[in-house]
Amino acid sequence: MSHADAPLIAHELYVAVLGAGASVIEMTLSTAGARIRITAYGQDPLPVLYSHGPGWQIIDGLCHLSGLTTDECGLWAQVGTNR
């Protein structure tokens, strides 16, 4: 499974978590049918600026779904044909 926007989305998620000051970032990629979910995860809760800043507009425009992880330490985005 591949998606043309996946590298850009992964980059924006990574930059947001890195910009929030995370010294270690865990990136995961999950697939299910025609869907790809990309997650960037740091060790501390993300300030609002990094979880909904300028890069978020890029992520939001390219993804079907996106959000903050339940512990607020990471960001995720989903692309694919299923909404």
Number of C-alpha atoms within 10 A of each C-alpha: 9 12 11 8 12 20 12 13 25 21 13 20 27 22 16 25 27 18 14 18 16 18 11 11 17 13 16 12 14 10 14 9 9 12 17 20 19 21 23 25 26 21 16 15 17 25 16 10 13 19 21 17 12 12 17 20 11 14 26 16 11 17 19 15 16 19 17 18 15 8 11 17 19 25 27 22 23 25 24 18 10 11 9
